[in-house]
Amino acid sequence: MILHRELIRFMISHCWFDMDHTLIDNDCDVSWKHFMVGKNLADAGETERLAALYYQKYLDGTLDPAEFMAFQLCEFRGQTPEAMNLLAREHFEVMVKSKIYRAAAELCRRRAAQGCSLAVITSTNTVVARPLADWLGIETVFGAQPELFNGRYTGKTTGVYPVGPGKVAVFEDYWRRCHENPKNFAYYGDSIHDRFLLAAVGEAHAVNPGSELRNLAEKNHWHIDLFN
């Protein structure tokens, strides 16, 4: 009877997903900038140079969030949410929709049918992430939050930047506010930077992991999922 109660207590009721290379075979920060260049809303040469620089810093773990997001949101500056939502949905249709992992879409449907609450947690801004979440039936999006002032975007962000330990900060704030048990959460992530949140949940899934994350997953007995 005690074992039965424990199983019920730690039943997974929340599933959180990283976005890029977990739900989709795409990096939305990169594809967004390419989309902006294609719309003649960003300079091709400067965008390519800075995108390569910031991506390398991300891989090295030396990325300055404020500096990167100022670059990432420069096209937002002075624009209304309505205008940027339209561009974000076009970006999804053109750059993202065809790259959704079939296995990830099926997983979202299955977890929702089991009664799980679904969420995306990503370092990509919430405006760009929202169309994918809507298509997959995911209600909640935690991401870099573009700042608004007098109904227009400032080109800056507000709140916690959700990458690495930042994702754990968002997670802890959520389960504490909602009086949830962190053991009732599953998390799916593909990057070694996801190791902090993977270690914090009750059910950890390393998705299409590289060698470093795979080794860590095997050591910690996390699930290893291969999506295509």
PyMOL commands that set and color helices and strands:
alter all, ss='L'
color gray80, all
select helices_A, chain A and resi 2-9+28-38+44-60+65-72+74-76+81-99+102-113+126-136+165-177+182-184+192-198+211-220
alter helices_A, ss='H'
color red, helices_A
select strands_A, chain A and resi 14-17+117-125+140-149+152-158+185-189+203-207+223-225
alter strands_A, ss='S'
color yellow, strands_A
deselect
rebuild
show_as cartoon
